[in-house]
Amino acid sequence: MGKERLEVAAATAGLAIYLVIGLPIIVVAVSGDAAEPVTRGPFWVWLVCYAGFLVAFAATAVTGERGHRAGAAGGALLTMACGAGVVLLSGNRGVTPILLVFAAAVAAQYVSARMAVGIVAGNTVVVAAAGLWHGVSAPDLLFSTFLYAVLQVLYLFTTWAAQREQEANERLAVAHAELRSATALLAESSQSQERLRIARELHDLLGHKLSALALQLETASHRVTGPAGEDVERARLLAKELLTDVRSTVGELRSRPPELRAALETVVRELPRPRGHLTVADDVEVDEQRITVLVRCAQEIVTNAIRHADADNLWLDVRAGPDGGVLLHARDDGHGTSALQLGHGLTGLTERAEELGGSVSFDGRDGFAVEVDLPPSSMPVAAS
């Protein structure tokens, strides 16, 4: 939410500057009070350039946010052209070259570095040409041209530095997600191995010795009579009960399901952005194969949200399926996508699910949503 408020504030400030630049010219032109024309050439041409600048600027931002590189490049060029028209056609330039700084800023954000540099160079030529056309003195011409060139270059380097920092933060967050998923799987594997070791020790040591003890007490019960015989019989029954308890404990240790909630919490907790929200139903039980697939799927979903979604929140919901399997539903509040293209990560996610006989579906209409449907353990595994 903090980022959204900052973006709204920046857009509001930019719109205010845009209106401050153009409205005085519009008011004077409409009122007809000026002693000389406020624009060089027809006023309507200037007005078209002024309005077109705002439309082109907004279109560049929208297409750039959606990842349409060609649309953003075309919008940036149109923004530059409309801004140049406003500057060149303004009879009294005033601060209209600030629009060219805005054009450079949007270019730095959404187009290639080479194209952004070209737009800055073109804007600088426009500022110099406008000064010559309007008869500005040489010192003022050099100063204004240098000033607006420096402002544009500063925008370029500031934007690029912010983009590099964001990319570094994304790489770090992805690395942390991968490390957490590996840690979760390693911890679960270690716990499973330890439970298996304890089960084997109980079976091999206590189980065998208790079986031998029960047999010895069975033999002794046939040889001893009287009160001592009753004590031996009670000891034999206790030994049998203890042996039954040991076998039950061994079976429980061997069949205990992995800790799915703890493993997934390790992957999604402490994400800087987006913030992870995890829900795991109490009736979900998975084996080691499925917990591995679910953790790896969660890792890829988190990675995709960090790199591509530009989301603030990511929700993961795990519940039992109607057929006894398990369903993982994830969605974020990012911008989504109208044309879904699976990269290596999402393709690998699909392949992992299909190896267990499951399926994966994607939906990019409202944010980005993923649903993983894994069958119960009793179903045959698809051949890989």
C-alpha positions as CSV (number, residue, x, y, z in Angstrom):
1,M,0.0,0.0,0.0
2,G,2.9,2.4,0.7
3,K,4.1,2.0,-2.9
4,E,0.6,2.7,-4.3
5,R,0.3,5.9,-2.2
6,L,3.7,7.0,-3.4
7,E,2.7,6.3,-7.1
8,V,-0.6,8.2,-6.6
9,A,1.3,11.2,-5.1
10,A,3.8,11.3,-7.9
11,A,1.1,11.1,-10.5
12,T,-0.8,13.9,-8.8
13,A,2.3,16.1,-8.6
14,G,3.1,15.4,-12.3
15,L,-0.4,16.3,-13.4
16,A,-0.3,19.5,-11.4
17,I,2.9,20.5,-13.0
18,Y,1.5,19.7,-16.4
19,L,-1.5,21.9,-15.8
20,V,0.6,24.7,-14.4
21,I,2.6,24.7,-17.6
22,G,-0.3,24.7,-20.1
23,L,-3.3,26.3,-18.4
24,P,-1.9,29.9,-18.5
25,I,-1.3,29.7,-22.2
26,I,-4.8,28.2,-22.8
27,V,-6.5,30.9,-20.6
28,V,-4.7,33.8,-22.4
29,A,-5.4,32.3,-25.8
30,V,-9.1,31.7,-25.1
31,S,-9.6,35.2,-23.5
32,G,-7.9,37.0,-26.4
33,D,-6.4,39.5,-24.1
34,A,-2.8,39.0,-25.3
35,A,-1.3,41.8,-27.4
36,E,0.4,39.2,-29.6
37,P,-0.3,35.5,-30.4
38,V,0.6,33.2,-27.5
39,T,1.6,30.4,-30.0
40,R,3.6,30.3,-33.1
41,G,1.1,29.0,-35.7
42,P,-2.6,28.0,-35.1
43,F,-3.5,27.6,-31.5
44,W,-5.4,24.4,-32.1
45,V,-2.2,22.7,-33.3
46,W,-0.5,23.6,-30.1
47,L,-3.5,22.4,-28.2
48,V,-3.5,19.1,-30.0
49,C,0.2,18.7,-29.1
50,Y,-0.4,19.6,-25.5
51,A,-3.3,17.2,-25.0
52,G,-1.5,14.5,-27.1
53,F,1.5,14.7,-24.7
54,L,-0.7,13.7,-21.7
55,V,-2.3,10.9,-23.6
56,A,1.0,9.6,-25.0
57,F,2.7,9.8,-21.6
58,A,-0.1,7.8,-19.9
59,A,-0.1,5.3,-22.7
60,T,3.6,4.8,-22.4
61,A,3.3,4.2,-18.7
62,V,0.4,1.7,-19.0
63,T,2.0,-0.3,-21.8
64,G,5.3,-0.3,-20.1
65,E,3.8,-1.6,-16.8
66,R,2.2,-4.4,-18.8
67,G,5.5,-5.4,-20.4
68,H,4.6,-4.3,-23.9
69,R,8.1,-3.1,-25.1
70,A,7.0,-2.1,-28.6
71,G,4.0,-0.1,-27.3
72,A,6.1,1.6,-24.7
73,A,8.7,2.6,-27.3
74,G,6.1,4.0,-29.6
75,G,4.4,5.9,-26.8
76,A,7.8,7.3,-25.7
77,L,8.5,8.6,-29.2
78,L,5.0,10.1,-29.5
79,T,5.5,11.8,-26.1
80,M,8.7,13.3,-27.2
81,A,7.1,14.5,-30.5
82,C,4.1,16.1,-28.7
83,G,6.4,17.7,-26.2
84,A,8.6,19.1,-28.9
85,G,5.5,20.5,-30.6
86,V,4.4,22.3,-27.4
87,V,7.9,23.8,-26.9
88,L,8.4,24.9,-30.5
89,L,4.9,26.4,-30.9
90,S,4.8,28.3,-27.6
91,G,5.3,31.9,-28.3
92,N,6.7,32.6,-24.9
93,R,8.4,29.4,-24.0
94,G,8.3,29.9,-20.2
95,V,8.9,26.5,-18.6
96,T,7.3,24.4,-21.3
97,P,10.7,22.4,-21.8
98,I,9.9,20.7,-18.5
99,L,7.5,18.5,-20.6
100,L,10.6,17.2,-22.4
101,V,12.1,16.3,-19.0
102,F,8.9,14.3,-18.3
103,A,9.4,12.6,-21.7
104,A,12.9,11.6,-20.8
105,A,11.8,10.3,-17.4
106,V,9.1,8.0,-18.9
107,A,11.6,6.8,-21.6
108,A,14.2,6.0,-18.9
109,Q,11.6,3.9,-17.1
110,Y,10.1,1.8,-20.0
111,V,12.4,1.8,-23.0
112,S,15.9,0.6,-23.8
113,A,18.9,2.6,-22.6
114,R,20.0,3.4,-26.2
115,M,16.5,4.7,-27.1
116,A,16.3,6.7,-23.9
117,V,19.6,8.4,-24.6
118,G,18.4,9.2,-28.1
119,I,15.3,10.8,-26.8
120,V,17.3,12.9,-24.4
121,A,19.6,14.0,-27.3
122,G,16.5,14.9,-29.4
123,N,14.9,16.8,-26.6
124,T,18.1,18.8,-26.1
125,V,18.2,19.7,-29.8
126,V,14.5,20.8,-29.5
127,V,15.3,23.1,-26.6
128,A,18.2,24.7,-28.5
129,A,16.1,25.0,-31.7
130,A,13.2,26.6,-29.8
131,G,15.6,29.1,-28.2
132,L,17.1,30.1,-31.6
133,W,13.6,30.4,-33.1
134,H,12.3,32.6,-30.3
135,G,15.4,34.8,-30.5
136,V,16.8,34.0,-27.1
137,S,20.2,35.6,-26.3
138,A,23.3,33.3,-26.6
139,P,24.0,33.1,-22.8
140,D,20.4,32.3,-22.0
141,L,20.3,29.8,-24.9
142,L,23.4,28.0,-23.6
143,F,22.2,28.1,-20.0
144,S,18.7,26.8,-20.7
145,T,19.9,24.1,-23.1
146,F,22.5,22.9,-20.6
147,L,20.1,23.1,-17.7
148,Y,17.4,20.9,-19.3
149,A,20.0,18.5,-20.7
150,V,21.4,18.0,-17.1
151,L,17.9,17.5,-15.7
152,Q,17.2,14.8,-18.3
153,V,20.5,13.0,-17.7
154,L,19.9,13.1,-14.0
155,Y,16.5,11.5,-14.5
156,L,18.1,8.8,-16.6
157,F,20.8,7.9,-14.1
158,T,18.4,8.1,-11.1
159,T,15.9,5.8,-12.8
160,W,18.5,3.4,-13.9
161,A,20.0,3.2,-10.4
162,A,16.6,2.6,-8.9
163,Q,15.9,-0.2,-11.5
164,R,19.3,-1.8,-10.7
165,E,18.6,-1.7,-7.0
166,Q,15.1,-3.2,-7.6
167,E,16.6,-6.0,-9.7
168,A,19.2,-6.7,-7.0
169,N,16.5,-6.9,-4.4
170,E,14.5,-9.2,-6.5
171,R,17.4,-11.5,-7.1
172,L,18.2,-11.5,-3.4
173,A,14.5,-12.3,-2.5
174,V,14.5,-15.1,-5.1
175,A,17.7,-16.5,-3.7
176,H,16.2,-16.4,-0.2
177,A,13.1,-18.2,-1.4
178,E,15.2,-20.9,-3.0
179,L,17.3,-21.2,0.1
180,R,14.3,-21.5,2.4
181,S,12.6,-24.1,0.2
182,A,15.9,-26.2,0.2
183,T,16.1,-25.7,4.0
184,A,12.5,-26.8,4.5
185,L,13.0,-30.0,2.4
186,L,16.3,-30.7,4.1
187,A,14.7,-30.3,7.5
188,E,11.8,-32.6,6.6
189,S,14.1,-35.2,5.1
190,S,16.2,-35.1,8.3
191,Q,13.2,-35.5,10.5
192,S,11.9,-38.3,8.4
193,Q,15.2,-40.1,8.5
194,E,15.4,-39.6,12.3
195,R,11.9,-41.0,12.8
196,L,12.8,-44.0,10.7
197,R,16.0,-44.5,12.7
198,I,14.2,-44.4,16.0
199,A,11.5,-46.7,14.7
200,R,14.1,-49.2,13.6
201,E,16.0,-49.0,16.9
202,L,12.7,-49.5,18.9
203,H,11.8,-52.5,16.7
204,D,15.3,-54.1,16.7
205,L,16.2,-53.6,20.3
206,L,13.1,-53.2,22.5
207,G,10.9,-55.3,20.2
208,H,13.1,-58.3,20.1
209,K,14.0,-58.2,23.7
210,L,10.4,-57.8,24.8
211,S,9.4,-60.7,22.5
212,A,12.1,-62.8,24.2
213,L,11.0,-61.7,27.6
214,A,7.4,-62.6,26.8
215,L,8.4,-66.1,25.7
216,Q,10.5,-66.6,28.9
217,L,7.6,-65.5,31.0
218,E,5.3,-67.8,29.1
219,T,7.6,-70.7,29.8
220,A,7.9,-69.7,33.5
221,S,4.2,-69.5,33.9
222,H,3.9,-73.2,33.1
223,R,6.5,-74.2,35.7
224,V,5.6,-72.0,38.6
225,T,2.4,-72.5,40.7
226,G,0.8,-70.7,43.5
227,P,1.2,-67.0,44.3
228,A,4.5,-66.9,42.4
229,G,2.7,-68.2,39.3
230,E,0.1,-65.4,39.5
231,D,2.9,-62.8,39.6
232,V,4.6,-64.4,36.6
233,E,1.4,-64.4,34.7
234,R,0.8,-60.7,35.4
235,A,4.4,-60.0,34.3
236,R,3.8,-61.9,31.1
237,L,0.7,-59.9,30.3
238,L,2.5,-56.6,31.0
239,A,5.3,-57.7,28.7
240,K,2.8,-58.5,25.9
241,E,1.1,-55.1,26.4
242,L,4.4,-53.3,26.3
243,L,5.4,-55.2,23.2
244,T,2.1,-54.1,21.6
245,D,2.7,-50.5,22.6
246,V,6.2,-50.6,21.1
247,R,4.9,-52.0,17.8
248,S,2.2,-49.3,17.7
249,T,4.8,-46.6,18.3
250,V,7.0,-48.0,15.6
251,G,4.1,-48.0,13.2
252,E,3.1,-44.4,14.1
253,L,6.7,-43.2,13.6
254,R,6.9,-44.9,10.2
255,S,3.5,-43.6,9.0
256,R,3.6,-40.1,10.4
257,P,2.9,-37.6,7.6
258,P,5.4,-34.9,6.9
259,E,4.9,-31.4,8.4
260,L,3.5,-29.6,5.4
261,R,2.5,-26.4,7.2
262,A,5.9,-25.9,8.7
263,A,7.7,-26.5,5.4
264,L,5.5,-24.0,3.5
265,E,5.8,-21.4,6.2
266,T,9.6,-21.6,5.8
267,V,9.2,-20.7,2.1
268,V,6.7,-17.8,2.4
269,R,7.6,-16.1,5.7
270,E,9.5,-12.9,5.9
271,L,9.1,-12.1,2.2
272,P,9.9,-8.3,1.7
273,R,7.5,-8.0,-1.2
274,P,5.0,-9.5,-1.9
275,R,3.8,-10.3,1.6
276,G,3.0,-14.0,2.0
277,H,-0.3,-15.3,3.5
278,L,-0.5,-19.0,4.0
279,T,-3.5,-21.2,5.0
280,V,-3.2,-25.0,5.4
281,A,-6.3,-27.0,6.2
282,D,-6.0,-29.3,9.2
283,D,-7.2,-32.4,7.2
284,V,-4.4,-32.2,4.6
285,E,-2.0,-35.2,4.7
286,V,0.8,-35.7,2.2
287,D,3.6,-38.1,1.7
288,E,7.2,-37.2,1.1
289,Q,6.8,-37.1,-2.7
290,R,3.9,-34.6,-2.4
291,I,5.5,-32.4,0.1
292,T,8.5,-32.1,-2.1
293,V,6.3,-31.1,-5.1
294,L,4.2,-28.7,-3.0
295,V,7.3,-26.9,-1.5
296,R,8.9,-26.6,-5.0
297,C,5.7,-25.3,-6.4
298,A,5.4,-22.8,-3.6
299,Q,9.0,-21.7,-4.3
300,E,8.3,-21.2,-8.0
301,I,5.1,-19.3,-7.3
302,V,6.9,-17.0,-4.9
303,T,9.7,-16.5,-7.4
304,N,7.2,-15.6,-10.2
305,A,5.4,-13.1,-7.9
306,I,8.7,-11.4,-7.0
307,R,10.0,-11.2,-10.5
308,H,6.9,-10.5,-12.7
309,A,3.8,-9.7,-10.7
310,D,4.7,-6.4,-9.1
311,A,2.3,-7.5,-6.3
312,D,1.9,-6.4,-2.7
313,N,0.3,-9.7,-1.4
314,L,0.5,-13.3,-2.2
315,W,-2.0,-15.8,-0.9
316,L,-1.4,-19.6,-0.7
317,D,-4.2,-21.9,0.3
318,V,-3.7,-25.7,0.7
319,R,-6.7,-27.9,1.3
320,A,-7.8,-31.5,0.7
321,G,-9.2,-32.3,-2.7
322,P,-12.6,-33.9,-3.2
323,D,-10.9,-37.1,-4.3
324,G,-8.7,-37.3,-1.3
325,G,-5.8,-35.5,-3.0
326,V,-4.4,-32.1,-2.2
327,L,-5.1,-28.7,-3.8
328,L,-2.7,-25.7,-3.7
329,H,-4.3,-22.5,-4.8
330,A,-2.2,-19.4,-5.0
331,R,-3.0,-15.9,-6.2
332,D,-1.4,-12.4,-6.0
333,D,-2.7,-8.9,-6.4
334,G,-0.3,-7.9,-9.1
335,H,-1.2,-6.7,-12.7
336,G,-1.6,-10.2,-14.1
337,T,-1.2,-10.9,-17.8
338,S,-3.5,-11.2,-20.8
339,A,-1.1,-13.4,-22.8
340,L,0.3,-16.1,-20.6
341,Q,3.7,-17.4,-21.6
342,L,5.2,-20.2,-19.4
343,G,8.9,-19.8,-18.7
344,H,11.2,-22.5,-17.4
345,G,10.0,-22.1,-13.8
346,L,6.3,-22.5,-14.5
347,T,6.9,-25.2,-17.0
348,G,8.9,-27.1,-14.4
349,L,6.1,-26.6,-11.9
350,T,3.7,-28.2,-14.3
351,E,6.0,-31.1,-15.0
352,R,6.5,-31.8,-11.3
353,A,2.7,-32.0,-10.8
354,E,2.2,-34.2,-13.8
355,E,4.9,-36.7,-12.7
356,L,2.5,-37.5,-9.8
357,G,-0.5,-37.7,-12.0
358,G,-1.7,-34.2,-11.1
359,S,-2.5,-31.0,-13.1
360,V,-1.8,-27.3,-13.0
361,S,-3.9,-24.4,-14.2
362,F,-3.1,-20.7,-14.5
363,D,-5.2,-17.5,-14.6
364,G,-3.8,-14.1,-15.3
365,R,-7.0,-12.1,-15.6
366,D,-7.1,-10.7,-12.0
367,G,-3.6,-10.7,-10.7
368,F,-1.9,-14.1,-11.3
369,A,-3.4,-17.3,-10.0
370,V,-2.1,-20.9,-9.9
371,E,-3.9,-24.0,-8.9
372,V,-2.0,-27.3,-8.4
373,D,-4.2,-30.4,-8.1
374,L,-2.3,-33.5,-6.8
375,P,-4.0,-36.9,-6.6
376,P,-4.1,-39.0,-3.4
377,S,-1.1,-41.2,-2.8
378,S,-3.0,-44.4,-3.7
379,M,-3.4,-43.3,-7.3
380,P,-0.9,-44.6,-9.8
381,V,1.9,-42.3,-10.6
382,A,2.2,-41.2,-14.2
383,A,5.3,-42.3,-16.0
384,S,7.9,-39.6,-16.3
